[in-house]
């Protein structure tokens, strides 16, 4: 049996360092918001082959020469180009297409989002994340209400789960702040969807461990609370790792072979699932012991 709880302070220390760095980067640089939140236009063009497709630098120069400032350009598929830029008119849209008419360009998609709609999406995203966190607290408090007479009350389980969830969200956000700063990666509504998915996956892992702890409390006359928590983690460890690895294999295939439009959505899920598996074992569980110590004091 792995004595995970004996080294919990080191694992928690690593998480504190990572989360602190994420917060610092977030405050310094902020997230690179895409047009879903700030308003603007996106356009996807395809060329016959890679030889006719212009370079990213050339496309940026061409778009800027048309009077459109700071376009974000990335390649898609084998011979496509995706553009994100300020909101443009139909005339400017046609000018872009005409610019590459000699290269037999084809417009695959075009969408435009106004700043008002972008702000509304931003507010709805914050509300959605807040409601999910509140619902999780209420559910865990209700599900573990019968452990109130145990070493820790039910609300400690709820706080432990929420801290683990916040940890997972901040890890993902920190990575995307860095990607936004140095690679120009923008976040869109799919990023919010990824965060909500990560919340569900992470809390599921945490509840599995907590439920085993609840069952183990029946033997608390023979074992200490620390032993019960450690045994619960070991009992569920193989299940948690197998579930996470199976999911990661599918996501890795999607990341490598899926379309460019979902690449960063899948990347967020990969980071979140790794972080969620880690936090359910090394963050949520040690917090139960910390809660017990603080309540005794």
Backbone bond lengths (Angstrom), bond angles and torsions (degrees), N, CA, C in turn:
res aa  C-N    CA-C-N  psi(-1)  N-CA   C-N-CA  omega(-1)  CA-C   N-CA-C  phi
1 X - - - 1.471 - - 1.525 109.96 -
2 X 1.324 116.29 132.32 1.459 121.08 179.41 1.530 110.00 -76.86
3 X 1.330 115.77 129.59 1.475 120.59 179.32 1.536 108.22 -88.04
4 X 1.316 115.28 67.44 1.466 121.27 -174.41 1.522 111.41 -64.16
5 X 1.312 116.70 -39.20 1.461 120.40 -177.22 1.522 112.94 -66.71
6 X 1.346 117.32 -21.65 1.456 119.88 178.85 1.526 112.02 -71.80
7 X 1.327 116.52 -23.27 1.472 120.55 179.77 1.525 112.10 -113.04
8 X 1.331 116.26 17.06 1.469 120.81 -174.82 1.524 112.46 -58.72
9 X 1.329 117.27 -35.62 1.472 119.11 -175.77 1.528 111.68 -64.02
10 X 1.338 116.96 -29.88 1.465 119.40 178.90 1.531 110.96 -72.49
11 X 1.337 115.65 -42.26 1.466 119.79 179.18 1.531 110.86 -65.60
12 X 1.320 115.65 -41.70 1.464 119.57 177.78 1.529 110.48 -64.85
13 X 1.334 116.03 -37.55 1.467 120.19 178.35 1.519 112.05 -62.02
14 X 1.334 116.49 -40.33 1.473 120.43 176.84 1.522 110.37 -61.94
15 X 1.329 116.28 -43.89 1.464 120.49 -179.38 1.516 111.78 -64.96
16 X 1.321 116.61 -40.71 1.461 120.74 178.77 1.530 109.98 -61.04
17 X 1.335 115.99 -41.75 1.469 120.24 179.67 1.527 111.01 -64.64
18 X 1.341 116.72 -44.31 1.476 121.03 -178.28 1.528 110.77 -66.13
19 X 1.337 115.83 -45.53 1.465 120.09 -179.04 1.533 110.87 -65.73
20 X 1.316 116.81 -40.00 1.469 120.27 178.18 1.519 110.92 -62.11
21 X 1.345 116.10 -42.50 1.467 119.60 177.92 1.531 110.67 -63.18
22 X 1.342 116.24 -40.77 1.470 120.18 178.88 1.516 111.27 -60.84
23 X 1.335 116.40 -43.93 1.460 120.56 179.84 1.529 111.24 -64.44
24 X 1.326 116.19 -41.61 1.467 120.12 -179.63 1.532 110.55 -63.54
25 X 1.344 115.71 -46.14 1.468 119.60 178.76 1.525 110.93 -62.49
26 X 1.337 116.05 -40.40 1.470 120.85 -179.63 1.521 110.82 -61.98
27 X 1.347 116.03 -44.58 1.461 120.43 -179.70 1.527 111.56 -68.71
28 X 1.337 116.13 -34.95 1.473 120.30 -177.91 1.532 111.63 -74.47
29 X 1.323 116.32 -47.67 1.464 120.26 -170.37 1.520 113.67 -111.08
30 X 1.313 117.05 -29.07 1.454 120.44 -177.28 1.522 112.15 71.67
31 X 1.320 115.93 168.00 1.456 121.07 177.48 1.523 110.45 -79.28
32 X 1.301 116.03 143.60 1.466 121.51 177.38 1.527 107.49 -85.82
33 X 1.333 116.21 91.17 1.455 121.20 -174.55 1.521 111.14 -71.86
34 X 1.337 115.28 137.12 1.451 121.29 178.21 1.515 111.70 -84.77
35 X 1.332 115.57 -175.22 1.463 119.67 -175.11 1.528 112.29 -69.11
36 X 1.340 117.73 -18.58 1.458 119.67 176.59 1.526 110.86 -59.94
37 X 1.339 116.58 -30.50 1.467 121.03 -176.02 1.524 112.98 -107.08
38 X 1.311 117.72 -25.87 1.469 119.77 -176.98 1.519 112.74 -105.41
39 X 1.328 116.31 -15.06 1.462 120.26 -174.65 1.517 110.51 89.62
40 X 1.322 117.13 146.88 1.455 121.39 -179.36 1.517 110.59 151.02
41 X 1.319 115.88 -167.59 1.460 121.32 -177.59 1.520 109.97 -127.69
42 X 1.313 115.44 146.11 1.462 121.17 174.74 1.518 108.22 -126.78
43 X 1.313 114.89 147.30 1.458 120.79 -174.05 1.524 108.71 -148.15
44 X 1.306 116.10 138.87 1.463 120.09 177.24 1.523 108.99 -123.31
45 X 1.323 114.80 126.25 1.462 121.68 -179.17 1.523 109.25 -117.50
46 X 1.311 116.38 148.81 1.463 120.18 175.96 1.519 109.00 -128.15
47 X 1.341 114.93 144.61 1.447 122.69 -179.98 1.529 109.04 -116.19
48 X 1.313 118.14 160.74 1.466 120.41 -177.27 1.527 114.01 -57.31
49 X 1.340 117.33 -38.67 1.469 120.69 179.57 1.527 108.77 -158.30
50 X 1.322 115.58 176.37 1.468 120.48 -177.43 1.528 112.21 -67.44
51 X 1.324 117.13 -24.24 1.470 119.72 -179.61 1.526 111.68 -70.35
52 X 1.325 116.09 -34.15 1.470 119.52 -179.49 1.526 112.00 -87.28
53 X 1.322 116.56 -18.02 1.472 118.52 179.56 1.527 110.34 -71.94
54 X 1.331 118.38 125.28 1.465 120.84 178.73 1.526 110.65 -70.93
55 X 1.311 115.65 161.48 1.466 120.36 179.48 1.525 110.43 -72.08
56 X 1.319 116.13 163.19 1.463 121.32 178.95 1.530 110.09 -59.87
57 X 1.335 116.23 -42.40 1.466 120.52 -179.04 1.529 110.91 -63.27
58 X 1.333 116.16 -39.47 1.454 120.16 -179.48 1.524 111.10 -67.36
59 X 1.343 116.74 -41.47 1.465 120.57 179.11 1.520 110.12 -63.67
60 X 1.333 116.62 -44.05 1.466 119.98 178.29 1.526 110.87 -59.10
61 X 1.317 116.75 -42.14 1.466 120.97 179.66 1.526 110.75 -65.64
62 X 1.349 116.27 -42.77 1.468 120.30 -179.40 1.524 111.65 -63.68
63 X 1.332 116.22 -43.43 1.470 120.34 -178.34 1.517 110.45 -67.21
64 X 1.335 116.76 -40.59 1.467 121.01 178.81 1.522 111.03 -63.06
65 X 1.319 116.60 -37.83 1.473 120.95 179.10 1.523 112.29 -65.58
66 X 1.332 116.70 -19.85 1.466 120.57 177.51 1.532 111.74 -85.15
67 X 1.344 116.33 2.88 1.465 120.47 178.43 1.512 113.88 89.67
68 X 1.327 117.23 15.29 1.466 121.95 178.48 1.520 107.71 -105.18
69 X 1.326 116.73 119.42 1.461 120.50 -172.12 1.528 112.40 -88.28
70 X 1.328 114.79 146.77 1.465 125.49 171.65 1.525 114.68 47.28
71 X 1.332 118.34 56.92 1.465 118.68 176.08 1.533 110.77 -75.33
72 X 1.333 116.18 143.46 1.457 121.30 174.30 1.529 107.21 -100.46
73 X 1.317 116.76 122.26 1.462 122.06 -174.50 1.523 109.34 -121.86
74 X 1.330 116.39 135.85 1.459 120.79 173.39 1.525 108.55 -146.52
75 X 1.311 115.03 153.52 1.459 120.22 179.60 1.523 109.80 -81.60
76 X 1.320 116.72 150.53 1.463 122.25 177.77 1.528 108.53 -135.32
77 X 1.316 115.50 138.85 1.452 119.81 178.22 1.518 111.89 59.76
78 X 1.317 115.40 -149.73 1.463 120.68 -177.51 1.526 112.89 -83.54
79 X 1.342 117.02 -32.84 1.471 118.49 -175.42 1.521 112.81 -147.22
80 X 1.332 116.38 30.16 1.455 120.10 -178.66 1.519 113.11 -107.53
81 X 1.320 115.52 165.80 1.465 122.88 177.66 1.520 108.15 -138.20
82 X 1.339 116.82 132.08 1.463 121.98 176.75 1.522 109.09 -110.49
83 X 1.337 116.39 133.58 1.460 122.45 -177.72 1.528 109.68 -118.01
84 X 1.320 116.35 135.50 1.464 122.77 170.35 1.515 107.31 -126.92
85 X 1.330 117.11 129.49 1.467 119.67 -171.81 1.525 110.11 -156.78
86 X 1.312 115.62 -178.45 1.459 121.22 174.92 1.532 109.12 -61.13
87 X 1.325 115.90 162.06 1.462 118.82 179.89 1.528 109.76 -64.30
88 X 1.331 116.40 128.18 1.462 120.82 -176.45 1.530 110.47 -117.73
89 X 1.308 114.59 158.86 1.465 120.83 178.64 1.529 109.94 -85.70
90 X 1.332 115.82 171.56 1.463 120.20 177.69 1.525 111.58 -64.16
91 X 1.336 115.82 -33.30 1.461 119.40 178.19 1.530 110.98 -64.61
92 X 1.330 116.80 -44.49 1.463 120.71 178.62 1.531 110.82 -65.73
93 X 1.314 114.87 -37.05 1.469 119.90 176.54 1.525 110.45 -59.34
94 X 1.327 115.76 -45.29 1.466 120.50 -179.55 1.524 111.14 -67.26
95 X 1.335 116.11 -34.36 1.462 120.03 178.37 1.530 111.01 -62.58
96 X 1.337 115.88 -37.80 1.465 119.64 179.05 1.528 110.29 -65.11
97 X 1.330 115.46 -43.74 1.472 119.86 179.59 1.522 110.38 -64.40
98 X 1.339 116.36 -42.90 1.464 120.90 -179.38 1.530 111.59 -64.61
99 X 1.330 115.68 -30.23 1.462 120.54 -178.70 1.526 111.29 -59.60
100 X 1.322 115.79 -33.08 1.472 119.89 -176.97 1.531 111.90 -114.53
101 X 1.319 116.16 22.07 1.470 119.89 -179.31 1.521 111.60 -61.05
102 X 1.359 116.56 -34.63 1.467 119.84 -179.55 1.523 112.61 -69.70
103 X 1.343 116.58 -14.30 1.461 121.10 179.26 1.528 112.02 -99.69
104 X 1.342 116.03 12.76 1.466 122.34 179.08 1.539 111.69 57.44
105 X 1.335 115.84 44.94 1.463 120.98 -178.82 1.530 110.18 -71.67
106 X 1.318 115.08 148.41 1.465 121.59 177.18 1.525 108.19 -127.29
107 X 1.333 116.30 128.88 1.461 120.59 176.89 1.533 108.71 -81.15
108 X 1.335 115.79 114.09 1.465 120.67 -177.90 1.530 111.75 -85.25
109 X 1.327 116.18 -36.31 1.470 119.10 -179.54 1.517 109.88 -160.63
110 X 1.326 114.72 156.99 1.470 121.10 176.17 1.525 108.33 -152.23
111 X 1.325 116.48 134.79 1.466 120.33 176.26 1.515 108.98 -146.42
112 X 1.321 114.79 151.08 1.456 120.51 -178.52 1.523 109.25 -137.10
113 X 1.337 116.29 135.15 1.466 122.16 -178.99 1.524 108.36 -126.02
114 X 1.317 116.87 125.79 1.460 121.17 177.99 1.517 111.65 -76.20
115 X 1.340 118.20 158.12 1.466 121.28 -179.03 1.526 113.25 -61.67
116 X 1.328 117.69 -32.29 1.470 119.90 178.89 1.517 111.05 -64.46
117 X 1.329 116.10 -45.27 1.459 120.52 178.21 1.518 110.85 -65.90
118 X 1.335 115.83 -35.20 1.458 119.73 178.50 1.519 111.73 -62.90
119 X 1.322 117.91 -44.73 1.465 121.51 177.82 1.526 111.24 -64.17
120 X 1.323 116.20 -36.74 1.458 120.02 178.92 1.530 110.67 -65.19
121 X 1.338 116.32 -41.19 1.459 120.32 177.38 1.524 110.99 -63.72
122 X 1.327 116.37 -38.90 1.459 120.53 179.12 1.528 110.93 -62.58
123 X 1.333 116.60 -44.82 1.458 120.85 179.05 1.524 111.50 -64.85
124 X 1.330 116.52 -41.39 1.465 120.11 179.74 1.526 111.24 -65.93
125 X 1.324 116.98 -34.45 1.465 120.43 178.34 1.527 110.69 -64.79
126 X 1.337 116.33 -42.99 1.472 120.26 178.95 1.522 110.55 -65.21
127 X 1.332 116.77 -42.60 1.465 120.86 178.50 1.527 111.00 -62.58
128 X 1.327 116.78 -42.92 1.468 121.06 -179.13 1.527 111.02 -61.37
129 X 1.339 116.86 -45.94 1.467 120.35 179.40 1.527 111.05 -64.32
130 X 1.326 117.30 -40.22 1.465 121.13 179.83 1.528 111.51 -65.17
131 X 1.319 116.59 -43.61 1.469 120.31 179.97 1.524 111.36 -64.15
132 X 1.327 116.59 -38.24 1.468 119.53 178.68 1.525 110.64 -63.99
133 X 1.330 117.26 -43.27 1.464 120.81 179.21 1.529 111.24 -63.00
134 X 1.325 117.13 -42.89 1.471 120.98 178.68 1.526 110.53 -63.28
135 X 1.328 116.79 -43.43 1.467 120.94 179.79 1.525 111.17 -62.19
136 X 1.329 117.02 -38.33 1.461 120.86 179.53 1.522 111.10 -66.55
137 X 1.337 116.64 -42.30 1.468 120.29 177.67 1.527 110.86 -59.60
138 X 1.323 115.99 -46.71 1.469 120.31 -178.81 1.523 111.02 -63.99
139 X 1.320 116.58 -41.96 1.472 119.87 -178.88 1.526 111.44 -64.44
140 X 1.336 116.62 -47.16 1.469 119.73 -177.76 1.529 110.62 -65.93
141 X 1.330 116.89 -40.63 1.473 120.09 178.23 1.518 110.66 -60.73
142 X 1.338 116.40 -38.56 1.464 120.06 179.20 1.532 111.47 -73.36
143 X 1.326 116.04 -44.57 1.464 120.07 -176.42 1.523 112.40 -64.87
144 X 1.333 116.90 -30.71 1.461 120.35 -177.43 1.528 112.00 -109.10
145 X 1.322 115.70 24.96 1.466 119.65 -177.23 1.528 112.16 -63.96
146 X 1.337 118.25 -27.05 1.464 121.44 -175.91 1.525 113.16 -78.47
147 X 1.339 118.05 -5.24 1.464 119.64 179.72 1.524 111.12 -95.56
148 X 1.330 117.03 9.62 1.466 120.75 -176.51 1.523 111.86 -58.01
149 X 1.316 117.21 -32.94 1.463 120.94 -179.85 1.518 112.81 -87.12
150 X 1.329 117.71 6.43 1.455 121.41 179.99 1.523 111.53 -87.99
151 X 1.335 117.48 -161.15 1.473 121.01 -178.56 1.525 113.38 -60.34
152 X 1.337 116.67 -33.07 1.471 120.92 178.07 1.524 108.54 -135.48
153 X 1.331 118.51 147.57 1.469 121.20 177.56 1.524 111.69 -71.98
154 X 1.326 116.66 167.69 1.464 121.41 -174.56 1.523 112.43 -63.10
155 X 1.333 117.96 -32.27 1.458 119.28 -176.64 1.525 112.27 -67.15
156 X 1.327 117.72 -22.72 1.465 120.17 176.06 1.525 110.47 -66.20
157 X 1.341 116.46 -36.90 1.460 120.27 175.13 1.533 109.82 -61.86
158 X 1.332 115.73 -42.42 1.459 120.10 179.47 1.516 112.22 -62.60
159 X 1.333 116.70 -44.68 1.465 120.67 179.49 1.525 110.74 -64.56
160 X 1.341 116.39 -41.53 1.463 120.34 178.75 1.518 111.75 -59.20
161 X 1.338 116.21 -42.69 1.470 120.36 179.43 1.519 111.36 -66.37
162 X 1.321 117.10 -41.63 1.468 120.73 -179.25 1.523 111.13 -66.43
163 X 1.332 117.64 -41.33 1.467 120.17 177.96 1.525 110.13 -61.29
164 X 1.340 116.22 -40.99 1.469 120.16 177.81 1.524 110.81 -63.24
165 X 1.342 117.04 -39.97 1.462 121.11 179.15 1.527 111.10 -65.71
166 X 1.321 116.43 -43.99 1.467 120.38 178.84 1.529 109.64 -62.15
167 X 1.325 116.13 -39.72 1.460 121.53 176.19 1.531 110.82 -56.29
168 X 1.335 116.29 -47.56 1.469 120.99 -177.72 1.525 111.32 -65.15
169 X 1.335 116.24 -42.71 1.462 120.25 179.94 1.529 110.90 -63.25
170 X 1.326 116.75 -43.80 1.464 120.33 -177.45 1.525 111.93 -68.74
171 X 1.323 117.36 -33.18 1.468 119.72 176.42 1.527 110.10 -62.81
172 X 1.337 116.48 -47.05 1.468 121.17 179.90 1.528 110.23 -64.14
173 X 1.330 116.35 -45.88 1.467 120.56 179.91 1.528 110.59 -60.65
174 X 1.344 116.56 -42.33 1.464 120.27 -179.95 1.521 112.21 -60.22
175 X 1.336 116.42 -43.16 1.469 120.27 178.82 1.529 110.53 -62.73
176 X 1.332 117.19 -40.96 1.470 119.78 -177.66 1.527 112.22 -76.82
177 X 1.316 117.45 -24.12 1.468 119.29 171.54 1.527 109.37 -64.70
178 X 1.340 116.22 -43.60 1.460 120.89 178.93 1.535 110.60 -65.08
179 X 1.330 116.32 -44.49 1.473 120.38 178.75 1.530 110.96 -63.40
180 X 1.327 116.45 -38.04 1.461 119.89 178.14 1.511 112.34 -66.80
181 X 1.328 116.19 -36.62 1.461 120.65 -178.27 1.521 112.29 -72.90
182 X 1.320 117.37 -44.26 1.460 120.57 -171.27 1.531 114.25 -105.62
183 X 1.345 117.74 -16.91 1.465 119.51 -179.96 1.520 112.46 -121.62
184 X 1.345 116.76 0.82 1.458 120.61 177.61 1.514 114.43 69.71
185 X 1.337 117.75 21.35 1.463 121.28 -178.72 1.529 109.48 -73.79
186 X 1.322 116.49 127.08 1.460 121.87 178.92 1.523 109.92 -102.37
187 X 1.327 116.25 147.71 1.456 119.78 177.59 1.526 108.91 -100.74
188 X 1.316 114.99 145.89 1.452 120.74 -178.83 1.523 109.58 -132.02
189 X 1.327 116.53 -165.19 1.459 120.21 -178.43 1.531 111.90 -64.25
190 X 1.325 117.86 -26.78 1.466 120.70 176.40 1.525 111.42 -64.36
191 X 1.333 116.37 -30.48 1.466 119.97 178.32 1.526 110.34 -64.88
192 X 1.337 116.83 -40.82 1.467 120.81 176.93 1.529 109.96 -64.06
193 X 1.331 116.57 -41.27 1.462 120.70 176.62 1.522 110.23 -59.51
194 X 1.327 117.02 -40.98 1.465 120.96 178.29 1.531 110.98 -62.92
195 X 1.336 116.69 -42.13 1.469 120.07 179.51 1.530 111.01 -62.61
196 X 1.320 117.28 -42.41 1.465 120.88 179.08 1.533 110.61 -64.72
197 X 1.316 116.95 -38.73 1.464 121.15 177.44 1.519 110.57 -65.07
198 X 1.329 116.27 -41.69 1.464 121.22 178.96 1.524 110.56 -62.89
199 X 1.326 116.82 -40.67 1.466 120.20 177.74 1.522 110.76 -57.79
200 X 1.328 116.16 -45.96 1.456 119.77 -179.33 1.509 112.49 -64.54
201 X 1.324 117.03 -43.46 1.462 120.82 -179.23 1.522 110.77 -66.23
202 X 1.320 116.60 -44.10 1.456 120.96 -176.86 1.523 111.92 -65.11
203 X 1.334 116.75 -46.03 1.459 119.04 -178.17 1.529 110.75 -67.58
204 X 1.318 116.87 -29.64 1.470 120.04 176.38 1.528 110.18 -62.81
205 X 1.341 116.65 -46.54 1.462 120.88 178.15 1.525 111.37 -61.31
206 X 1.317 115.77 -43.14 1.470 120.62 -178.54 1.525 111.25 -64.83
207 X 1.319 117.23 -42.38 1.462 120.92 -178.90 1.516 111.02 -66.01
208 X 1.330 117.17 -34.31 1.470 119.76 176.87 1.531 110.26 -59.90
209 X 1.337 116.64 -45.38 1.471 120.73 178.72 1.527 110.13 -66.72
210 X 1.329 117.03 -45.28 1.464 120.93 -178.61 1.530 111.73 -63.44
211 X 1.323 116.10 -36.73 1.456 119.18 179.56 1.527 110.57 -65.65
212 X 1.316 116.05 -36.28 1.471 119.42 176.96 1.517 110.55 -68.88
213 X 1.336 116.98 -35.30 1.466 120.47 175.34 1.520 110.05 -62.39
214 X 1.330 115.74 -44.01 1.471 120.34 179.23 1.524 110.69 -58.78
215 X 1.322 117.06 -42.57 1.462 120.32 178.12 1.524 110.88 -65.68
216 X 1.333 115.38 -37.99 1.461 119.44 -178.47 1.517 113.58 -69.12
217 X 1.336 117.28 -20.16 1.468 120.33 -179.80 1.524 112.45 -65.56
218 X 1.324 116.44 -15.02 1.472 119.31 176.83 1.524 111.31 -65.79
219 X 1.340 116.13 -22.17 1.469 120.62 -179.66 1.523 112.41 -104.60
220 X 1.350 116.21 20.75 1.463 117.42 -174.84 1.523 113.62 -68.04
221 X 1.336 117.70 -12.87 1.469 119.57 175.33 1.520 110.64 -71.79
222 X 1.356 116.48 -23.49 1.463 120.70 -177.68 1.525 112.62 -103.70
223 X 1.320 117.32 -19.97 1.458 120.59 -175.66 1.520 110.86 -130.31
224 X 1.328 114.82 153.61 1.460 118.95 174.52 1.534 109.24 -77.38
225 X 1.325 115.67 162.08 1.462 119.93 179.80 1.526 110.54 -61.92
226 X 1.319 117.81 -36.55 1.463 121.56 178.92 1.519 110.25 -62.98
227 X 1.317 117.79 -41.53 1.469 121.64 179.01 1.529 110.92 -65.59
228 X 1.329 115.58 -38.76 1.468 119.61 179.53 1.525 110.84 -64.49
229 X 1.338 116.58 -44.67 1.464 120.49 179.88 1.523 110.48 -64.29
230 X 1.330 116.28 -43.54 1.464 119.93 -179.55 1.526 111.49 -63.90
231 X 1.312 116.35 -41.69 1.468 120.57 178.53 1.528 111.03 -65.92
232 X 1.324 116.81 -37.58 1.470 120.98 179.55 1.526 111.39 -63.80
233 X 1.341 116.27 -41.10 1.460 120.23 178.45 1.529 110.28 -63.47
234 X 1.332 116.40 -45.63 1.458 120.32 -179.21 1.523 111.93 -63.72
235 X 1.334 116.23 -34.76 1.464 120.16 179.88 1.517 112.02 -66.93
236 X 1.317 116.70 -36.58 1.471 121.28 -175.98 1.526 113.18 -99.17
237 X 1.337 117.53 -3.64 1.460 121.17 -173.77 1.528 112.21 -60.27
238 X 1.322 117.24 -48.98 1.461 120.66 -177.89 1.530 110.96 -62.17
239 X 1.332 115.78 -41.40 1.464 120.22 -179.74 1.528 110.74 -63.43
240 X 1.322 116.23 -45.66 1.470 120.32 -178.71 1.521 111.30 -63.32
241 X 1.339 116.67 -44.54 1.461 120.34 -178.83 1.527 111.67 -66.83
242 X 1.328 116.75 -41.58 1.469 119.67 179.88 1.529 111.38 -63.61
243 X 1.341 115.82 -41.99 1.468 119.83 179.02 1.524 110.97 -63.94
244 X 1.326 115.83 -44.90 1.464 119.98 -177.71 1.521 111.71 -67.29
245 X 1.330 117.10 -43.50 1.460 120.40 -178.83 1.527 110.75 -64.54
246 X 1.334 116.52 -41.26 1.472 119.83 178.21 1.526 110.97 -60.69
247 X 1.328 115.66 -43.13 1.470 119.93 179.09 1.524 111.45 -66.47
248 X 1.336 115.98 -40.43 1.461 120.02 -178.71 1.526 112.14 -66.00
249 X 1.316 117.67 -34.08 1.462 120.40 178.03 1.526 111.15 -62.45
250 X 1.342 115.27 -42.35 1.470 119.70 177.93 1.524 110.03 -65.04
251 X 1.334 116.58 -45.10 1.467 120.25 -178.72 1.526 111.51 -65.55
252 X 1.321 116.27 -36.27 1.465 119.53 178.64 1.528 110.83 -63.80
253 X 1.330 115.67 -39.98 1.468 119.59 176.68 1.525 110.82 -63.06
254 X 1.348 116.51 -41.27 1.460 120.37 177.87 1.524 111.24 -64.86
255 X 1.324 116.04 -38.97 1.465 120.25 -178.96 1.530 111.21 -65.91
256 X 1.336 116.14 -40.09 1.456 120.32 -176.60 1.523 113.02 -79.69
257 X 1.327 116.23 -36.32 1.458 119.28 -172.15 1.529 114.08 -117.04
258 X 1.337 117.59 -5.45 1.458 120.65 178.99 1.516 111.40 -78.27
259 X 1.306 115.81 177.16 1.455 120.53 -179.72 1.518 112.22 -72.55
260 X 1.319 115.19 158.28 1.461 120.60 179.84 1.525 111.83 -65.44
261 X 1.333 116.81 -24.84 1.466 120.13 -177.30 1.517 112.82 -66.84
262 X 1.341 117.69 -23.81 1.469 120.63 -179.70 1.526 112.51 -111.87
263 X 1.311 116.92 7.26 1.463 120.74 -173.79 1.522 112.04 -59.52
264 X 1.324 116.91 -48.54 1.465 119.41 -176.59 1.530 111.61 -78.58
265 X 1.322 117.36 -25.01 1.462 121.07 171.33 1.528 109.64 -61.88
266 X 1.324 116.55 -46.32 1.466 121.56 179.05 1.527 110.42 -66.67
267 X 1.328 117.20 -39.36 1.467 120.87 178.59 1.530 110.69 -60.82
268 X 1.340 116.83 -42.40 1.468 120.68 177.79 1.524 110.59 -60.85
269 X 1.335 116.93 -41.23 1.466 120.68 178.45 1.525 111.26 -64.24
270 X 1.324 116.90 -41.58 1.469 120.66 179.94 1.530 110.52 -61.09
271 X 1.327 115.97 -48.07 1.468 120.09 179.89 1.523 110.33 -63.31
272 X 1.339 116.46 -43.22 1.459 120.79 -177.71 1.517 113.11 -65.48
273 X 1.323 117.80 -38.63 1.472 120.25 -178.93 1.528 110.53 -70.94
274 X 1.325 116.81 -39.46 1.474 119.20 175.52 1.523 109.99 -62.05
275 X 1.331 115.93 -46.53 1.469 120.51 179.28 1.525 111.49 -64.65
276 X 1.347 117.16 -39.16 1.458 121.02 -179.26 1.511 112.98 -65.49
277 X 1.326 116.25 -40.63 1.464 120.17 176.50 1.522 110.49 -64.40
278 X 1.316 115.86 -42.09 1.467 120.86 178.33 1.525 111.40 -62.60
279 X 1.334 116.12 -46.97 1.466 119.56 -174.29 1.520 112.78 -68.62
280 X 1.323 117.98 -33.76 1.469 120.10 -179.70 1.519 111.05 -66.08
281 X 1.331 116.33 -28.09 1.471 120.44 -179.42 1.519 111.63 -92.74
282 X 1.328 116.49 -48.72 1.462 120.53 -169.50 1.528 114.75 -101.08
283 X 1.341 118.20 -6.46 1.463 120.39 179.99 1.531 110.90 -117.66
284 X 1.335 116.65 -58.67 1.464 120.98 -175.29 1.525 111.91 -61.11
285 X 1.326 117.32 -42.37 1.469 120.33 -177.30 1.532 113.23 -69.82
286 X 1.337 119.26 -48.74 1.469 119.01 176.66 1.529 113.34 -59.93
287 X 1.334 117.73 -26.79 1.460 120.06 179.32 1.531 111.69 -65.38
288 X 1.333 117.48 -27.08 1.470 120.27 175.30 1.526 110.36 -64.27
289 X 1.330 116.88 -42.57 1.457 120.85 178.65 1.533 110.46 -67.88
290 X 1.328 115.51 -40.03 1.467 118.91 177.35 1.516 110.86 -62.17
291 X 1.330 116.41 -41.45 1.468 120.35 177.78 1.510 111.85 -61.87
292 X 1.323 116.78 -39.39 1.466 120.43 179.05 1.528 111.42 -63.53
293 X 1.348 115.02 -42.72 1.475 119.27 -179.68 1.521 111.38 -65.65
294 X 1.333 116.36 -43.09 1.467 119.53 -179.01 1.525 111.67 -66.11
295 X 1.322 117.06 -38.00 1.468 119.75 179.45 1.512 110.92 -68.72
296 X 1.321 118.22 -33.42 1.466 120.90 177.89 1.512 111.15 -65.64
297 X 1.344 115.57 -35.82 1.457 119.55 179.27 1.519 111.83 -69.92
